[in-house]
Amino acid sequence: SFIGVQGRLMANYLVLNQVYSAITSTTTAVLQLDQELLQLQAITGATSTNMVQLRDDILDLGTKTRFSVVDLAKAATVLGQAGLSAAQTGKALEGVALLATAAGTDMANATDILTSTLTIFNLQAENTAHVANILTGALNASKLDIQKLGLGLQYAGNIAAQSAVPLEE
């Protein structure tokens, strides 16, 4: 019947539309990932070999966490701007993702708090994963959320750092 044919055509159209949308969103994500990695390479001065390893780390972490590879790449770019090398960024991203997950926030917010903490306490970039673990522990052991923790570090962190009080305290 004519209505049956129209129904099948409409169903086929819906399926094709979903396939087209999936291909379009995947292509967009790949382009955004490549753009972020190129920007990170320019910031850090990393070699192509370093960037391939970092890309693999980001893709692997994207399968293990709730964050998209584009979110992870953007966080990696911010970490690179904070002074981390491509190799250090690859190691630190998992800690940032764990912090963001524990805090119930996005990667951008967790990365900002983490890099601010490094700056306040004058810590080296290689301490990023350790700092992420400390912040995650502080969040888990208190009723604070990430914004309150960041605000507390903003107010008390400079005084603590000037008084030689370590971050762990």
Disulfide bonds with the S-S distance in Angstrom:
none
